[in-house]
């Protein structure tokens, strides 16, 4: 038996493996298809040695298509530059790999046309399931996709889609933050969020913030959206300092960066003039002043849970759609030092 030359290894076929090993193509197919236990031990051992020697790599896509499977999972994200999206995506990809799936990521870049384009592309890739973390401005198209494949939402609820949702327990995160600020002596709280634009998680945080402040006598609230007017809004808040010690509560990493940059440009003493607490935990938080107090989202676990929900649906789980909410972890730093 003659082995193929090294420079031809990428062209090795299942027929050539069978010829070199002295077995049928069906036997090789059984071996690479995971039915090794059906083969005689000597045959399996010989195939293992031949496959290694020839450098044969099965075409997983072709095998999957023959079985009606591609082992591809699609993920649609609104903003791949958002650290939250990257961290969740890492969790999804890790879980995919552990279960023999590959992840196809499409970034809509907050653009409706891009979202529509990517939804069409994902269908053409024959993904087996879809994880969605996007603005959801095309619920009709997502609904059509849902008829063809299982789908799981991350962070953002789309009312039109009756599917599993994995994300943060927003009410609990807000409650933790305000409990901490109140205990530290802060009484005048400004919440800063990205534009609401129908994003359910942002709306939940704003609603929970208002409800929680209303249950706390002596505390005052304001809500401000990230916009070109952020500088003026922060200046107005800081100038009205007669209600007691002030703190800013940012609702995600994007809002935190915008607020921190604006305060720095305004020459505000971080964090002597105003306290700061943020949802999300980013690498740069400990590096700003005495460090930014954060409510860390378990992004890795959120990503893994999203894939596991999808995998369950792929394996035939029916049941009512589930909502899986993870608790945030409060990390206390110098930005919320005591004001009492």
N, C-alpha and C positions, 0 to 999 in steps of 0.2 A: 504493500500500500504506500502511495506517495502523497506526502503532505503538499498543500499549496504553498507557493512562495509567500514570504512575508508581505510583499507589496500588493498582493491580491487578496489579503484577508477581508477587506471590506466587501468583496464580491462573493464571499462564501455563501452557499445556499444550503437549504435543508437536504437537497438531493446529494450534495457533495459530502455532507456530514454522514448521511446514511451509507454512501459508498465506502468511505474511509473506515467507518465503524463496522461495515459488513452487516447492516440491519436494514429494515424497510423504512421508508419515509414515515409510515404510520407509527413505527416504534419511536422515531425521533420526535414526532409530534406529541406522543404521549409523554415523553420525558420532559420536553420544554413546556408542556401544558400543565405541569403540576401533578401528573399521574405516575410519578416515578415508582410509587409503591406497587403498581401493577406489573412492573418489569422485574425480571430476574436480577438479583443483586449484581451478578457479573456483567450483565448487559448494561445496567445503569452505570456501573463503574466505568465501563469502556466508553460509553457515550460522554460521561463527564470528562474523561481524559482527552477524547477526540475534540470535543467542543472547545476545551481550553487550548489545545495545541493549535487548532485552526483559527482560533479567534472568532468563532461564529457568534453573532449577535442576532437573536430573532427580531423580526420586524413586529414590534408590539402593536403598532397601528393596524397593520394588515391583519394580524391575528384577532385584534379586537373587532375590526369591521366584520370579519367572518362570523363572529359570535353576536354581532349586533351591538358591540361595546367598543368604546374608544379609550376608556380609562382616563378621560379628560374631564376636569371640573372647570367651569368658567367662573370668574369673579369680576364683577363690575364695580368699580370704585369711582367716586365723584372727584377725588383729588388725590393723586398719588404722591403729591408733595406734602400732604398732611401727615405728620408723624404718627397720628392715630391709625390712619389707613395702612401705613407701612407695617406697623407693629401687629395689627390684626392679620394682615396678609401673611406675615411671617408665620403666625400660628396656624393659619389655614394650610399653608404650603407644607409645614412640618407634618401636620396630620395627614395630608394627602400622600406624602412620600411614604409614611409609615404603613399606609394601606394600599400602596401600589398604584396610586393615581398621580397624574400630572396636573398642574394648575396653569390655566390660561387667564392672564390678567388683562383687563381692558380698562383704561383710564379715560373717563368722559371729560375730565378737565372742566367740569361744571358747564359743559356745553351741550345743549339739547340735541344739536345735529350729530355731535360725536356719540352721544348716548344711543341715538337711533342707529347710527352706522355700526356701532359695536354689537348691538343686539342682533342685527342681521348677520354680522360676522360670526358671532358665537353659535348661531344656528348652523351656519355652513361648516363649522368645525365639528359638528355633531357632539358637543359636550353632553355628558350624561346628566349633569345637574348644574345649578347656578346659585352662587352666593352674591347677594346684591347689597351694596352700600353706596347708594347714589341718591340723587335728588328725586328720582321717580316721577319726572315730568311726562313719562310715556307709560302710564299705568295700563293702557289698553294693550300695548305691545308686550309688556311684561305678563299681562294676563293671558295673552295668546301663547306665550312661551310656557307658562305654567301648565297649560293643557298637555304639553309635550314632554315636560321634564319636571322633576321636583325642584323646589326653590326655597332658599332660606334668606331672610333679611338680617342684616347686621346694623344695629344702632338706630335705624330709622324705620318706623312703621309706615306702610302704605296701605291705607284702609281698603283699597280695591283688592288687595292680595290676601287671601285667607291662608297664610303660610306661617311657618315657625319664625320667631324673631329672637335673636340673641343680642344682648347689649348690657348696659349699665343700669343699675337701680338708681335712676336719677333722683327720685324723691329722697331716698336714703342718703345719697351723696350730698344733696343740698342741706339736709337736716344735720349731717355730721359737720359740715362747714359752718353753719350758723351756730350750732352748739359750741363749737370751738371759739368762734369770734365773740360770742356773748360771754363766754367764760373768761376770755382775755380782756374784756372791758370795752369792746367796740360797740358803738350804738348807731352809727350812721353808715349804712351799707349801700354801696353802688354795685349793682350787677352789670357786667359787660358781656354781651353775647354777640356772636356773628349774626347777620341778618336772619330773621326767623324764616322767611321764604317757604313756609310750609314744612320745614324739617321738624319731625315729631320730637326728637330728643331735645332740641333747643327749646321748643314750646313747653315740653314737660318740665325742664329746668326753670324756666321763667315762671310757670304756674306754681311749681313747688316753692320757689323762692318767695313769691308774693304771699302764698298761704302760710308759710312758716313764719315770716316776719310779722304777719297780722296776729299770730298767736303769742308774740313776744312783746309785752308792754315796754315802752320806752325805746324801742328800736325803730328806726326810720329806713325806708327803702327807696331806691330809684333804679331804673333799668335803662341802659344805654346800649345801642347797637354799634358795632364796628363800622365806621364810615369815614368819609373825609372830614366829618364834623367831630370826630373823636376828641381832637385836641381841645376844642371849645367846650365840649361836654364835660371833659375831665376838669378843665379849669373852673367851670361853673360849680361843679360839685365841691372841689377843694376850697373854693372861696366862701362857700356857705358852711362854715365849720362850727356853727354855734350849737349844734345838736349833740355834740359829744365826739369822742374819738372815732375817726373815720377809717373805713377799710373798703377795698375794692375786691369783688368776688368775680373772677373771670371764669366763663363757662366752658372753655376748652383752650388748647394750646395756642391756637391761632389768635384768639382774643388776648391771651396772656402776653404773647410777643408784641402785639399792637399796643397794649397798655404800657408795658415795661419800656418800650422804645419811646412812647409819647412822654411818659413821666421823666425819662432820662433827658430828652430834648428840652423839656420845660425846666430842667434844673431842680426837680423835686428830690429831696433827700430820701433815698431808699434805705431803710423803710422807717425813717424817723417821722416824716410828715403824714404818712398814710400807710395802713397795713395792706397786705395783699395775700389772697388765697386763691388757688387755681385748681380747676378740674383738669386732669391729665398730669402726668409726671414725665418731664422731658429732661434730657441730659444736662441742659444748661441751667436748670432751676437752681441747683446748689451753688452756681458760680456768680449769681447776681446778688450783690450786697451781702447780707448775712444769710442768703438762701431763701427761696420762695416755698412757703408751705403749700403742699399739694394733696389732692385727692387722686391717688394713682388708680387708673383703670387696669384691671387684669387683662390686658389686651391679648396676651398669648393664649390665655384660657378662653377668651371670647372667640378667637379664631378657631381654636381646636373644637370648641363646642358647636360652632356653626357648621364645621365640616361633619362632626359626628351626627348632628341632626340630619344633615343632608344624606349621609351614608345610611342612616336608619330608614329614610324614605326610599332610597335606592333599593334597599333590601326588602321593601314591601310593607314597612310600617304604615298603618293607616292612622287611626285616631285623630282627635281634634288637634288643631295647630297649638303649639306650645309657645309660651314666652319665657325665656330663661334670662333672668336679670342677675348680674353679679354685683357684689358690694364693692365699693371703693375702699382703698386703704389710705387712711389719713397719715401723712408724713409731715411732722411739724418742724419748721425751720424758723429763722429769725424774722421773717417778714410779718409774723403775727405775734410779736412779743407782747407781753402784758402791758395794758394801759391803765390798770387800776392803781 
